[in-house]
Amino acid sequence: MFSPFIIRHTLAASALLIVAAPAVAGGPQAVELGPRPFFLVDEMQDGDLKTALKQCGNGPFRKRDFSIGHRGAPMQFPEHTRESYIAAARMGAGIVECDVTFTRDKQLVCRHAQNDLATTTNILATPLAEKCIKPFTPAGFDADGNRIQAAAAECRTSELTLAEFKSLRGKMDAFDANAKTVEEFMGGTANWRTDLYSGPTSGTLMTHAESIALFKELGVKMTPELKSASVAMPFDSDGDGVGDYTQDAYAQQMIDEYKALGVRPRNVWAQSFDIGDIRYWITNEPAFGRQAVYLDDAETPAELPDAAELAGYKGEGINIVAPPMFALLDVDSTGQIVPSTYAQNARDAGLDIITWTIERSGILADGSNGFYYQTIDSAIHREGDMMTVLDVLAKQVGILGIFSDWPATTSYYANCMNLK
């Protein structure tokens, strides 16, 4: 278990930062979807679903748990920043995600990976770059101009104190592999995203406890993901050669911060790709463990668990699985999108399902839509097909919710179909 001293130290440090956070303008009730969902509906092939969705255009719209803000709203706002979280809530996300990792002084912070600071923050342009475990190295090219070495850098939260981490600014998660300078490396943003909200006064990084306080203020529920550490666990935080911070302590600390801030377990969906974390919560924090989410890291259909494995999860107390979106969908002989065998097996096992991630694949109409659409790419022809995908996932697969990089789309659908 996590020591009482460290818990008090962690919560005290986080409380000081929470008190300093400004109030959120507009309050928790404001939901503004913007034009994108309407564009997607207009882009749909004519049919009953399009007709039904167009009839919902006048709202009213409110937050829905079906709509989960994936790292906030990172299609346009730097992920895991205050600005991105507020944008997700304003677009109707009923649940918002903080991916959780830790700093050198064992403070929990919101970041997709412990070692992603070089691509998601401005660290390389600050004096803290000297603390990066792998300093920036420029791309190398041969005499013919062919790249023989990609530009690279690796910077970890575990190399920084909380105060140092908080001094950084978030940016779009991107880098230029051909970069010869730090400035070039920090670019590379996909052309369907934007750097408009990555300025020197925005991109506010957050502690985990700060995110909890903000989410309460925004009136949204919470889905933290305990991230795998890039350092060996137990972590040697004081440099004495002895690992003093265990995986169990890390998992417990995350839950303790919800308990300390008075969040009801029913409003928290703790996630992990590590089944050991899920088992820990089921055993030691059963109120939170009941709706802990076991994330599946399969990259292809062949890597997905079979029916017996899924039944085994349920047998040991896991109630919710979260595979990538492709795992739940297939295309039938007529070219229609249908539930996959995995989806049927999960439901037969009595498991609830959450999935990830929509609005993360750029333009759909150009084909070759990559990881998330790999099982159904042949059935994707236009941007509006995204709404068809949502409809199959919601009505035929029966998912509880879906992560989205632009929650307005899923909020529109969930409001129109009167989903929770």
C-alpha positions as CSV (number, residue, x, y, z in Angstrom):
1,M,0.0,0.0,0.0
2,F,1.0,3.6,-0.5
3,S,2.6,5.2,2.6
4,P,0.5,7.7,4.5
5,F,3.3,10.3,4.3
6,I,3.4,10.1,0.5
7,I,-0.4,10.3,0.2
8,R,-0.5,13.4,2.4
9,H,2.4,14.9,0.4
10,T,0.8,14.1,-2.9
11,L,-2.6,15.5,-2.0
12,A,-1.2,18.6,-0.4
13,A,0.9,19.5,-3.4
14,S,-2.1,18.9,-5.7
15,A,-4.4,20.9,-3.5
16,L,-2.3,24.0,-3.8
17,L,-2.4,23.7,-7.6
18,I,-6.2,23.1,-7.5
19,V,-6.9,26.2,-5.4
20,A,-4.9,28.3,-7.9
21,A,-6.9,27.1,-10.9
22,P,-9.3,29.7,-12.3
23,A,-13.0,29.0,-12.6
24,V,-14.5,27.6,-15.8
25,A,-16.5,30.1,-17.7
26,G,-20.0,28.9,-18.8
27,G,-20.4,26.3,-16.0
28,P,-21.2,22.6,-16.4
29,Q,-24.4,23.1,-18.4
30,A,-23.0,24.7,-21.6
31,V,-23.0,22.3,-24.6
32,E,-21.9,23.6,-28.0
33,L,-21.5,21.1,-30.8
34,G,-20.3,23.4,-33.5
35,P,-20.6,22.6,-37.2
36,R,-18.8,19.3,-37.6
37,P,-21.5,16.8,-36.6
38,F,-23.9,18.5,-39.0
39,F,-21.3,18.3,-41.8
40,L,-20.9,14.6,-41.2
41,V,-24.7,14.0,-41.3
42,D,-25.0,16.0,-44.5
43,E,-22.2,13.9,-46.0
44,M,-24.1,10.6,-45.3
45,Q,-25.6,8.5,-48.0
46,D,-29.3,9.0,-48.2
47,G,-31.3,6.6,-46.1
48,D,-33.3,6.1,-42.9
49,L,-30.3,6.8,-40.6
50,K,-29.5,10.1,-42.3
51,T,-33.1,11.1,-42.1
52,A,-33.3,10.3,-38.4
53,L,-30.1,12.1,-37.6
54,K,-31.1,15.3,-39.6
55,Q,-34.3,15.6,-37.6
56,C,-32.2,16.1,-34.4
57,G,-30.4,19.2,-35.7
58,N,-32.2,21.7,-33.5
59,G,-31.4,19.8,-30.3
60,P,-31.5,20.4,-27.4
61,F,-28.2,18.8,-26.6
62,R,-26.7,17.8,-23.3
63,K,-23.8,15.8,-22.0
64,R,-24.0,12.1,-22.6
65,D,-21.8,9.3,-21.1
66,F,-21.7,7.5,-24.4
67,S,-19.5,10.4,-25.6
68,I,-16.1,10.1,-24.0
69,G,-13.4,12.8,-24.5
70,H,-10.3,10.9,-25.5
71,R,-7.5,12.9,-23.9
72,G,-9.9,15.8,-24.1
73,A,-10.6,17.0,-27.6
74,P,-7.2,16.5,-29.3
75,M,-8.3,16.8,-32.9
76,Q,-7.6,20.5,-32.3
77,F,-6.5,21.1,-28.7
78,P,-3.2,19.7,-27.3
79,E,-4.1,16.5,-25.5
80,H,-4.4,16.3,-21.7
81,T,-4.4,20.0,-21.3
82,R,-6.9,22.1,-19.4
83,E,-8.0,23.7,-22.7
84,S,-8.6,20.3,-24.3
85,Y,-10.6,19.0,-21.3
86,I,-12.8,22.1,-21.3
87,A,-13.4,21.8,-25.0
88,A,-14.5,18.2,-24.6
89,A,-17.0,19.0,-21.9
90,R,-18.4,21.9,-24.0
91,M,-18.9,19.5,-26.9
92,G,-21.1,17.3,-24.7
93,A,-18.7,14.6,-23.5
94,G,-20.2,13.1,-20.4
95,I,-16.9,11.4,-19.5
96,V,-13.4,12.8,-20.0
97,E,-10.0,10.9,-19.8
98,C,-6.9,11.7,-17.9
99,D,-4.1,9.3,-18.8
100,V,-2.1,9.0,-15.6
101,T,1.6,8.8,-15.1
102,F,4.1,10.1,-12.5
103,T,6.9,12.5,-12.0
104,R,10.3,12.0,-10.3
105,D,8.8,13.1,-7.0
106,K,5.9,10.6,-7.4
107,Q,3.2,13.1,-8.3
108,L,0.5,11.9,-10.6
109,V,0.0,13.9,-13.8
110,C,-2.0,13.7,-17.0
111,R,0.0,12.5,-20.0
112,H,-0.6,9.8,-22.6
113,A,2.8,8.2,-21.9
114,Q,5.5,8.8,-19.4
115,N,8.0,9.3,-22.2
116,D,6.1,11.5,-24.6
117,L,7.1,15.0,-23.5
118,A,9.3,15.6,-26.5
119,T,6.3,15.2,-28.9
120,T,3.5,16.6,-26.7
121,T,5.1,19.6,-24.9
122,N,7.6,22.4,-25.6
123,I,10.3,20.7,-23.4
124,L,12.9,20.7,-26.1
125,A,12.7,24.4,-26.4
126,T,13.3,25.0,-22.7
127,P,16.3,24.5,-20.3
128,L,14.6,21.3,-19.1
129,A,15.7,19.7,-22.4
130,E,19.0,18.9,-20.6
131,K,17.0,16.4,-18.4
132,C,15.8,14.4,-21.3
133,I,16.9,10.8,-21.2
134,K,17.6,11.0,-25.0
135,P,18.5,14.5,-26.1
136,F,17.4,15.7,-29.6
137,T,19.4,14.2,-32.4
138,P,18.8,15.5,-35.9
139,A,17.9,13.4,-38.9
140,G,20.8,12.1,-41.0
141,F,20.8,11.9,-44.8
142,D,23.1,10.2,-47.3
143,A,24.7,12.0,-50.2
144,D,21.6,11.4,-52.3
145,G,19.3,13.0,-49.8
146,N,17.8,9.8,-48.5
147,R,17.2,9.7,-44.8
148,I,19.3,7.2,-43.0
149,Q,18.5,8.2,-39.5
150,A,15.2,9.8,-38.2
151,A,15.3,12.7,-35.9
152,A,14.6,11.6,-32.3
153,A,14.3,12.6,-28.7
154,E,12.9,11.1,-25.5
155,C,11.9,13.0,-22.5
156,R,10.1,11.5,-19.4
157,T,7.9,12.9,-16.7
158,S,9.9,10.7,-14.3
159,E,13.0,12.9,-14.9
160,L,11.1,16.0,-13.8
161,T,9.7,17.3,-10.5
162,L,6.1,18.3,-10.5
163,A,7.1,22.0,-10.5
164,E,9.3,21.4,-13.5
165,F,6.5,19.5,-15.3
166,K,4.0,22.3,-14.6
167,S,6.3,24.8,-16.2
168,L,5.9,23.2,-19.6
169,R,3.3,23.9,-22.2
170,G,1.3,21.3,-24.2
171,K,1.4,21.1,-28.0
172,M,-0.1,18.9,-30.6
173,D,1.3,15.3,-30.4
174,A,3.6,15.3,-33.4
175,F,7.2,15.5,-34.6
176,D,9.0,15.8,-37.9
177,A,11.3,12.7,-38.5
178,N,13.2,14.7,-41.1
179,A,14.0,17.6,-38.7
180,K,17.5,19.0,-38.6
181,T,16.7,21.4,-35.7
182,V,14.6,21.4,-32.5
183,E,12.2,23.8,-34.1
184,E,11.6,21.6,-37.0
185,F,11.3,18.5,-34.8
186,M,8.5,20.1,-32.8
187,G,6.4,20.5,-35.9
188,G,4.9,17.7,-38.0
189,T,1.3,18.2,-37.0
190,A,-1.1,16.3,-39.2
191,N,-2.8,18.4,-41.8
192,W,-6.3,17.5,-40.4
193,R,-5.3,18.9,-37.0
194,T,-4.2,22.4,-36.1
195,D,-1.5,24.2,-34.0
196,L,-3.9,27.2,-33.5
197,Y,-4.3,26.3,-29.8
198,S,-0.7,25.5,-29.0
199,G,0.5,29.0,-28.2
200,P,2.8,30.2,-25.4
201,T,-0.1,31.1,-23.1
202,S,-2.2,28.0,-23.7
203,G,-1.6,24.2,-23.5
204,T,-1.9,24.2,-19.7
205,L,-0.6,20.9,-18.3
206,M,-2.4,19.3,-15.3
207,T,-1.9,17.1,-12.4
208,H,-4.3,14.2,-12.0
209,A,-5.8,15.8,-8.9
210,E,-6.3,19.0,-10.9
211,S,-8.1,17.1,-13.6
212,I,-10.5,15.6,-11.0
213,A,-11.3,19.0,-9.6
214,L,-11.8,20.4,-13.1
215,F,-14.0,17.5,-14.2
216,K,-16.2,18.0,-11.1
217,E,-16.6,21.7,-12.0
218,L,-17.4,20.8,-15.6
219,G,-20.0,18.3,-14.5
220,V,-18.4,15.3,-16.2
221,K,-17.5,11.8,-15.1
222,M,-14.0,10.5,-15.2
223,T,-12.0,7.7,-16.9
224,P,-8.3,7.7,-15.8
225,E,-5.9,5.3,-17.5
226,L,-3.0,4.1,-15.4
227,K,-0.2,4.2,-17.9
228,S,2.7,1.7,-18.1
229,A,5.9,3.2,-16.7
230,S,8.9,3.8,-19.0
231,V,11.1,3.2,-15.9
232,A,11.6,-0.1,-14.1
233,M,9.2,-0.7,-11.3
234,P,9.5,-0.5,-8.4
235,F,10.8,3.0,-9.2
236,D,13.9,4.3,-7.5
237,S,12.6,7.8,-6.8
238,D,15.3,9.0,-4.5
239,G,18.3,7.6,-6.4
240,D,19.6,5.4,-3.6
241,G,19.5,2.3,-5.9
242,V,16.5,0.8,-4.2
243,G,13.1,0.7,-5.9
244,D,10.6,2.2,-3.4
245,Y,7.6,2.9,-5.6
246,T,5.7,-0.2,-6.6
247,Q,3.1,-0.8,-9.3
248,D,0.5,-1.5,-6.6
249,A,1.4,1.8,-4.8
250,Y,1.0,3.6,-8.1
251,A,-2.4,1.9,-8.8
252,Q,-3.5,2.7,-5.2
253,Q,-2.4,6.3,-5.4
254,M,-4.6,7.0,-8.4
255,I,-7.7,5.7,-6.6
256,D,-6.8,7.5,-3.4
257,E,-6.9,10.9,-5.2
258,Y,-10.5,10.2,-6.2
259,K,-11.4,9.2,-2.7
260,A,-9.7,12.3,-1.2
261,L,-11.6,14.6,-3.5
262,G,-15.0,13.0,-2.8
263,V,-15.7,11.4,-6.1
264,R,-18.1,8.5,-6.1
265,P,-16.8,5.3,-7.5
266,R,-19.8,5.1,-9.9
267,N,-18.5,8.2,-11.6
268,V,-15.0,6.7,-12.3
269,W,-14.0,4.1,-14.9
270,A,-10.4,3.3,-14.0
271,Q,-8.6,1.8,-17.1
272,S,-5.4,-0.1,-17.7
273,F,-3.8,-2.3,-20.4
274,D,-2.2,-4.2,-17.5
275,I,-4.6,-6.9,-16.2
276,G,-2.6,-6.8,-13.0
277,D,-3.9,-3.3,-12.3
278,I,-7.5,-4.4,-12.9
279,R,-7.0,-7.3,-10.6
280,Y,-5.5,-5.1,-7.9
281,W,-8.5,-2.7,-8.0
282,I,-11.0,-5.6,-8.0
283,T,-9.4,-7.0,-4.9
284,N,-8.4,-3.8,-3.0
285,E,-10.8,-1.2,-4.2
286,P,-13.9,-3.2,-5.1
287,A,-16.2,-0.2,-5.4
288,F,-13.9,1.2,-8.1
289,G,-13.0,-2.3,-9.4
290,R,-16.6,-3.1,-10.4
291,Q,-16.4,-0.8,-13.4
292,A,-12.6,-0.9,-14.0
293,V,-12.0,-1.2,-17.8
294,Y,-9.5,-3.7,-19.2
295,L,-8.0,-2.2,-22.3
296,D,-7.1,-4.6,-25.1
297,D,-3.8,-3.8,-27.0
298,A,-4.4,-6.0,-30.0
299,E,-3.1,-4.5,-33.2
300,T,-4.8,-7.0,-35.6
301,P,-7.9,-9.3,-35.4
302,A,-5.6,-12.3,-35.0
303,E,-4.3,-11.0,-31.7
304,L,-7.8,-10.6,-30.1
305,P,-8.8,-12.9,-27.2
306,D,-11.1,-15.8,-28.0
307,A,-14.4,-16.7,-26.4
308,A,-12.8,-18.7,-23.7
309,E,-10.5,-15.9,-22.7
310,L,-13.3,-13.4,-22.6
311,A,-15.4,-15.7,-20.4
312,G,-12.3,-16.0,-18.2
313,Y,-12.2,-12.3,-17.7
314,K,-15.8,-12.2,-16.5
315,G,-15.1,-15.2,-14.3
316,E,-12.4,-13.3,-12.3
317,G,-14.6,-10.2,-11.8
318,I,-13.8,-8.0,-14.9
319,N,-17.0,-6.4,-16.1
320,I,-15.9,-4.1,-18.9
321,V,-13.5,-4.6,-21.8
322,A,-12.3,-2.0,-24.2
323,P,-10.8,-3.2,-27.5
324,P,-9.9,-0.9,-30.4
325,M,-12.8,-0.1,-32.7
326,F,-11.8,-2.5,-35.4
327,A,-12.2,-5.4,-33.1
328,L,-15.9,-5.0,-32.9
329,L,-16.7,-4.6,-36.6
330,D,-16.7,-6.6,-39.8
331,V,-18.1,-6.5,-43.3
332,D,-20.7,-9.0,-44.5
333,S,-21.1,-10.5,-47.9
334,T,-23.3,-7.6,-49.0
335,G,-20.7,-5.0,-48.0
336,Q,-22.6,-3.9,-44.9
337,I,-20.8,-3.1,-41.6
338,V,-21.8,-5.7,-38.9
339,P,-20.7,-6.8,-35.5
340,S,-17.6,-9.0,-35.4
341,T,-17.2,-12.4,-33.8
342,Y,-15.2,-10.8,-31.0
343,A,-18.1,-8.5,-30.3
344,Q,-20.6,-11.4,-30.1
345,N,-18.2,-13.4,-27.9
346,A,-17.8,-10.5,-25.5
347,R,-21.5,-10.1,-25.1
348,D,-22.0,-13.8,-24.7
349,A,-19.5,-13.7,-21.9
350,G,-21.6,-11.1,-20.1
351,L,-19.0,-8.3,-20.6
352,D,-19.9,-4.7,-21.2
353,I,-17.9,-2.9,-24.0
354,I,-16.3,0.5,-24.4
355,T,-14.2,1.2,-27.5
356,W,-11.6,3.6,-29.0
357,T,-11.1,5.8,-31.0
358,I,-13.2,7.7,-33.5
359,E,-12.3,11.0,-35.1
360,R,-8.6,10.0,-35.1
361,S,-8.1,8.8,-38.7
362,G,-8.1,12.0,-40.7
363,I,-10.0,12.1,-44.0
364,L,-12.0,8.9,-44.5
365,A,-13.1,9.3,-48.2
366,D,-9.5,8.8,-49.4
367,G,-9.4,5.2,-48.3
368,S,-6.6,3.4,-46.4
369,N,-7.9,4.6,-43.1
370,G,-5.4,2.6,-41.0
371,F,-5.6,0.9,-37.6
372,Y,-9.1,1.8,-36.4
373,Y,-10.9,0.9,-39.7
374,Q,-8.8,-2.1,-40.7
375,T,-11.6,-4.6,-40.6
376,I,-14.2,-2.4,-42.4
377,D,-12.2,-0.1,-44.7
378,S,-13.9,-1.6,-47.8
379,A,-17.2,-0.3,-46.5
380,I,-15.9,3.3,-45.9
381,H,-16.5,5.7,-48.8
382,R,-17.3,9.1,-47.4
383,E,-16.9,11.2,-44.2
384,G,-20.5,10.6,-43.2
385,D,-19.9,6.8,-42.9
386,M,-18.5,7.7,-39.5
387,M,-22.1,8.0,-38.4
388,T,-22.9,4.6,-39.8
389,V,-20.0,3.1,-37.8
390,L,-21.4,4.8,-34.6
391,D,-24.8,3.4,-35.3
392,V,-23.6,-0.2,-35.7
393,L,-21.5,0.1,-32.5
394,A,-24.4,1.6,-30.5
395,K,-27.4,-0.5,-31.8
396,Q,-25.9,-3.8,-32.9
397,V,-22.8,-4.2,-30.8
398,G,-24.3,-2.4,-27.8
399,I,-21.3,-0.5,-26.6
400,L,-21.5,1.6,-23.4
401,G,-19.6,4.4,-25.0
402,I,-16.8,5.4,-27.4
403,F,-13.7,7.5,-27.1
404,S,-13.5,10.4,-29.5
405,D,-10.9,13.0,-30.4
406,W,-13.7,15.3,-31.3
407,P,-16.6,14.5,-28.9
408,A,-19.2,16.7,-30.6
409,T,-19.7,14.0,-33.2
410,T,-20.5,11.3,-30.6
411,S,-22.5,13.8,-28.5
412,Y,-24.7,14.6,-31.5
413,Y,-25.4,10.9,-32.2
414,A,-26.0,10.0,-28.6
415,N,-28.4,12.9,-28.1
416,C,-30.3,12.1,-31.3
417,M,-30.6,8.4,-30.3
418,N,-31.4,9.2,-26.7
419,L,-28.4,7.2,-25.4
420,K,-27.3,7.7,-21.8
